[in-house]
């Protein structure tokens, strides 16, 4: 069995860490949606119709977990 090159291992660990930052909080990462709040991450919502008529406004929507509530 050949060893894994350090560059490949580091890239893999870095990718997994970044995925954890943006992951759904119910998976156990991104606790309290901290990354989403800090970056104003556009979290998917089931309905944007109330916002569709608001042009050139910052919406300031709180992020929601897939569980349907703020965690």
C-alpha positions as CSV (number, residue, x, y, z in Angstrom):
1,X,0.0,0.0,0.0
2,X,1.5,3.3,-1.0
3,X,1.2,6.4,1.2
4,X,-1.1,9.3,0.3
5,X,0.8,12.3,-0.9
6,X,0.6,15.1,1.7
7,X,-0.8,17.6,-0.8
8,X,-3.7,15.3,-1.6
9,X,-4.4,14.6,2.0
10,X,-4.3,18.3,3.0
11,X,-6.6,19.3,0.0
12,X,-9.1,16.6,1.1
13,X,-9.1,17.7,4.7
14,X,-9.5,21.4,3.7
15,X,-12.4,20.5,1.3
16,X,-14.2,18.6,4.1
17,X,-13.7,21.5,6.5
18,X,-15.1,24.0,4.1
19,X,-18.1,21.7,3.4
20,X,-18.7,21.6,7.2
21,X,-18.8,25.4,7.4
22,X,-21.7,25.7,4.9
23,X,-23.5,22.5,5.8
24,X,-27.0,22.2,7.1
25,X,-27.0,22.5,10.9
26,X,-29.0,19.3,11.4
27,X,-25.9,17.4,10.2
28,X,-24.1,18.6,13.3
29,X,-21.9,21.2,11.7
30,X,-22.4,24.9,11.2
31,X,-23.6,25.2,14.8
32,X,-26.3,27.9,15.2
33,X,-26.0,28.7,11.5
34,X,-23.0,30.8,12.4
35,X,-21.4,30.7,8.9
36,X,-24.8,31.5,7.3
37,X,-25.3,34.5,9.6
38,X,-21.8,35.8,9.2
39,X,-21.7,35.7,5.5
40,X,-25.4,36.4,4.8
41,X,-25.5,33.1,3.0
42,X,-28.6,32.9,0.8
43,X,-30.3,29.9,2.4
44,X,-32.9,28.1,0.3
45,X,-36.5,28.9,1.3
46,X,-39.7,27.3,0.3
47,X,-41.3,30.5,-0.8
48,X,-39.9,33.9,-1.9
49,X,-43.2,35.3,-3.2
50,X,-43.6,37.9,-0.4
51,X,-40.2,39.3,-1.3
52,X,-40.7,39.3,-5.1
53,X,-42.2,42.8,-5.2
54,X,-39.4,44.3,-3.1
55,X,-36.9,45.7,-5.5
56,X,-33.4,47.0,-4.5
57,X,-34.0,46.2,-0.8
58,X,-31.8,44.2,1.5
59,X,-34.1,41.5,2.8
60,X,-32.3,40.6,6.0
61,X,-33.9,37.2,6.2
62,X,-32.8,35.0,9.1
63,X,-31.5,31.7,7.9
64,X,-33.6,28.6,8.4
65,X,-32.6,25.1,9.0
66,X,-34.0,22.3,6.9
67,X,-36.0,21.5,10.0
68,X,-38.0,24.7,9.2
69,X,-36.8,26.8,12.0
70,X,-33.9,28.7,13.2
71,X,-31.6,26.3,15.1
